[in-house]
């Protein structure tokens, strides 16, 4: 079972409490935690692809970290971003690779 999401309330709870509650309780609590049709791994791949395609780099790092926790490997993220480069755009892929490289850098060290 996934850890209870509280980022919405921590970051926006005082400023936008309804949005924060929807983020934590509905998006993360109900939609992203529902694994009977899609695994957490697959949902993370889809979420990351959507964020990269939309160019929402501010949100990308958090979702890359969640994806790694959900079992996305370095090889999978590299393949996903490379594939998206042709559909979402080369600059978006560069930005995504810069974030992913930081997050999966410990995996690089382990394999040396």
Number of C-alpha atoms within 10 A of each C-alpha: 7 11 8 11 15 16 14 20 19 11 12 15 15 11 10 12 15 14 15 20 20 15 19 18 16 14 13 20 18 13 11 16 18 15 14 7 8 12 14 22 18 16 19 23 20 14 17 25 20 15 18 22 19 12 18 14 15 9 12 21 18 14 16 23 16 16 22 19 13 17 13 19 15 17 9 12 22 16 12 16 24 17 14 19 18 10 12 17 16 14 11 21 23 14 15 28 16 12 18 20 15 10 17 18 12 10 12 11 8 7 6 5
